[in-house]
């Protein structure tokens, strides 16, 4: 029963919904009589040794609570299918009364999907998701309104001010956004012709559930945006993107009419058909090989996959199957990793790659790794000390070439 | 921890403002047994500690264990419990205790939310008003105070006075939230008449309730004369979701309490029909009730229940097993005799000397398991995840070309056993010791073991390859699936050596039944090396010869059970048994 207590909302609801009864109740003298706290009452049957609270009337509230019996039980006739729907709706309503996280308003479709969920915890989780969504929406709406008011006020203030100084000399019209877009499109077109390819492998749509897929699409959108704004963008390829797959539909839904005007290449073909195999490098966190430098003549592939259900090694298996080279980011080399998976989001990946492409500086590039995942940069001295320690354990003579593999092997 | 709870419940209204005495075990026990001296805050602490930290649970366990060992004449209680066995109940706990030295961290003190002292007697409205003024905090005062009362099991009179005050302020309306908490209090104090009153109120005010309200009402009503209403409530729950096992348990206990056996069995069937695993209390209730019934039909159903335990590898708790014992002994004419024993290593019951079921799988089960391992663990829909098809083919032809192995060794796991010694040396030591016993060995490893390095010396590896067959997988392949397959392929006599508990591979198997088969096979075939020094003769953790499961031979029953004071991990099995024998 650890229900968090939030606000007066349940109370307020009661006040609203029972106001009509209040008037009625007031007609009868009974409640008032019972409510009077200085009324001699029946002695307690169950507790003999309790301190005598005989002066308190404790059971009076029950009568008034029960008295609403006739008014409540009127409308209960309904058909079978609607019955479960109504029952679920009422369940949600009751959950709200005990301050569980459920949405205030729920649509018919959402209600149906609640009903179809198999377990209680699934229902609760979905309802919590809905309630959070609702809360965010409401907060956004409030902010919007507040902003509108502020803008209105600012406008008024400006009107008063700017009447005096009217004539000003400008060099440009205010068309910055559009100019920026045009410039970015030029750059994009240039990248389409001469840019380094960067491939997103879209072959994972059957490994993900709906939620993961939606997350992936939003990450893709963001990555594309970061790429567009860069000085020297990649030429992005969406490979293995089947027309009319869920992926494709989601992407079109998000981009709308812009989808056909995007300066990227989308293809149903695989990257192995488009590029020579030996220049492809598949980036995956499971890879035993660590990326040391960003090569400008390689084609890097990022698997567009959000894995929330613990399916490790999917992209590595894919690369193995196609016989491609794999690499992972040198996160351990440069960062003191604390927690979280080494799988980064797609937009983080593309920002790191863009930064590497432009500067080649790992320290600079890895600042896009979320701060919560690491406690700082590895100092050079510290890494080299560890390195030397590791070397000391081995006989120096026959040290293998790819020393970085050692850490990833099984202990 | 039922002990602690019952201790608290028995002194619901004796709070005084004495300072808490601290958490030293001795003093804590003093708190236990002389509850009158406990302050409210101390009780809250007991609760939060009980739930929050296992450390404290351990302290309590130790305390009780200490008391026991005193009773038993100073014998070390813990040592007595678990033999040297990888899957014995409590073994994992012990292992973790050996590796991690206990650090005596201070418990985080419970957050101090407010300076309000919970009232110990009913207050009138002025007093409540005053109390409300003192309250500071974000939450609603009424909600906060009643949840505190629920936490401390305050007397229901206090709660009632609170509700009366709220109702007076609110034109006789008490919110559902408060009513539920109040109901919770009534149910914990077993105030049936109050429960019925609240039930009436709920019925009149709300058309439907939510799950926690239904659960509380069901639990409260089953003790009253209106226990049949609990069943209608259960039907209401079914409309919105599958009732919990607790709901069913309460209803069944209510039915048994009121002698309606058929109804209880129907509910039980219903419960099983929903694929819910019943609570042990439910089953115990049937056995407890069975003592007074001398009916062939009923006892057959109880035996069915024992078979259900067997099929699902469930183990009764200590109190349940006592109920089973008394029920068997109460059967007239058959003269069952029960005793609590342990099983010898050879698989013979210490009580009756009979041997228990073997741990080995039947041939059909064995084939099935082999197939499933191949299909789910190694292949798993995508062969590239664990290995490659080429490698798999090479491995299969290799295994099939060799005669069956006696022991399959996980080379990397064994090699890394001693952190200080050279890996190849450790492996060589193990291999040569086993090879001396004329066993046909297979060592599984990865290719990087062959490149001459400080940890894997070429000379050692050559020696190993001389004494055993070896298979080296790719560096990025998983070697455990190969281990499992090689061991299964060699037949029932074949054992494998690794310290790995193989839980991730077990998780790859698709259903619980296959996983249980795997566990059983693993228990019978896994050898784990105990000693970690290089030079000494290797010893293995001993393997169970018998299957730990409820079993019968018609005129005898052997039932393993969980002791209350031993914490058992899911992959461990109990060590204590109830042995039942028919005299005639």
Interface residues (C-beta under 8 A of the other chain):
Chain A: X1 X2 X3 X4 X5 X6 X7 X8 X10 X11 X14 X15 X18 X21 X22 X25 X26 X31 X35 X37 X38 X44 X45 X46 X47 X50 X51 X53 X55 X56 X57 X58 X59 X60 X61 X62 X63 X64 X65 X66 X67 X68 X69 X72 X73 X76 X83 X84 X87 X88 X90 X91 X94 X95 X97 X98 X99 X100 X119 X120 X123 X288 X313 X314 X316 X317 X318 X320 X321 X393 X394 X395 X398 X399 X400 X405 X409 X410 X411
Chain B: X13 X120 X121 X122 X123 X124 X125 X139 X140 X143 X144 X147 X150 X155 X157 X160 X161 X163 X164 X165 X166 X167 X168 X170 X171 X172 X173 X174 X175 X176 X177 X180 X181 X184 X191 X193 X197 X200 X201 X204 X205 X206 X207 X208 X209 X210 X211 X212 X213 X239 X240 X241 X242 X244 X382 X384 X385 X386 X388 X412 X416 X446 X448 X451 X452 X453 X454 X455 X475 X476 X479
